[in-house]
Amino acid sequence: MKVILNENIETLGHIGDIVKVAPGYARNYLLPKKLAVPATENNAKALEHAKRQLTYKKNKALESARALAEKLGAQVVALTHKCGEEGKLFGSVTNMEIASFLKDKGFDIDRKKIVLEDAIKNIGDYSATVKIHPEVTATIKVQVSAA
């Protein structure tokens, strides 16, 4: 009996695969647990339609992430901090401060997606990476000056 898998099953295959299984295995295990559906023409068409919709949504999300990355790449984060002698900051610049600065500028970026290579503890120019999408990252410039 041929079935279309709804879930990843280690011994059979991945979601969307059409596999041939024993009729008893399909009837008694896969179908009642909704792990698979019979491989009929209608089910195959519905699967193809769902795949097309998912691909379209992924492409739209990727496209919007790339557009946001371009906008973020042009953005300069200018922060002022109290500092002591020789430009050493009291404390350090955190990703939370960068996220609040970006939020004020109209970008809604979660602080956990902002990655600093090293702690910013001195006055100067730095770069930070923003993970917007699993495939898209943006680099923003951070300028720290004395207050």
N, C-alpha and C positions, 0 to 999 in steps of 0.2 A: 504494500500500500504506500502511495506517495503522499507526503505531508509537507506543509510549509511551516518552518519553525518560527514561533513568536518570541522565543527566548534562546539565549546561547546555552547549548547543551554540550558539555565537554566531549562526550563520546559520539555525538552526531554531527554538530556543526554550529553555525552562527545564525543570528536572526536573519530571516529572509531566504535561507537556503531551502531548496526543495530536495528532500532526502527520501529514500525508500526504506521503510521499516516493516517489521512484521505486523500483520493486521491486529493481532492481539495486543501488542505493545502500544500501537496507536489508539485502539479502541478503549483499552483499560487504563492507560497511564497518560499518554500525551494529550489526547483530546479532552478528557474530564478535567485535567489540571490546567487547561488552556495554554499549554506549552507549544501546541501546534494546531493547525487547522488543515482540513483535507485539501489536497492540491487540485482544486477544481479551477475551471477557467475564470469564474467570478472572483475567487479568492486571489488568484494570480494577478488579475487586473487591479484589484484593490491594493495589493502589495506594491505593485509598480506605481500606482497613484500616490501611495503614502511615501514611497521612496523619493518621488519627484518633489513632493511638497517639502520633505525634510531637506533635500538638497537645495531647494529654493530658499528656505529659511536660513540655512547655513551660509549660503552665498550672500544674502542680505546682511546678516550679522557681521560677516567678514568685511563686507564693503563699508558698513558704517564704522567698524573698528578702525579700518585704514584711514577713513576721513578724519576720525577723532585723533588718530596718531599724527596726522599732518598738522592739525590745529595745535596739538600739544607740543609738537616739535618746534613750532614758531614761538611758543610761550617761554618767557623768562620769568623765573620766580625770584623776586627781589625781597629779601628778608633783612630786617635790622635787628641786631642783638646787642646787649650790653657786653662789653669786652674789657679785658684788662690790658696790661702792658704787652707789647709785641703781638697784638691782634688775637690773643687767645680768648675764646668765648667763655662766659660764665655758663656752664652747661653745654648743650649741643643742640644742633638743629635736628629735628626728628621728622619722620615721614608724616606725622600727624600735623605738624605746622605746614608742611608743603601741601597736604591735602586741604587744609582750611584755606590756604592762599588760593589754591585752584578753585575751590568752591566759591570763593568771593568773586572770582573771574568768570564763573558760570560753568565750570567743569565739575561734574559730579563723579569724582574718583574716590574709591575706597582706599583708605590709608594702607591697607594690607597689600595693595597692588603696587605700591611705590617701594622700589628697592634702592637703597643707598649702598654703594660699594663699601665705603668706610664711613665711620661716624664723622660728622662735620663739626669740628671743634675749633676751627680757626676762620678768620675772615678770608674771603676769596671767592673764586669761581669754581663750581663743582658741577657734576652731572648726576642725574638720577634716572633710573629706568622705571617706566610705568608699564606693567603688564595689562594690556587692555583686553586681549583675546589670547587664547592659547597659541595662535599663530602670529599675533601682531604685538609688538612692543614699541614704545616710543621713548625717546631720550629727551629729557628736559634739562635746561640749564638753571642752576641755582646760584644766585649771587648773594653772598652774605656780607653785609656791611656793618660798621659800628654805629651804635645808637648815640 
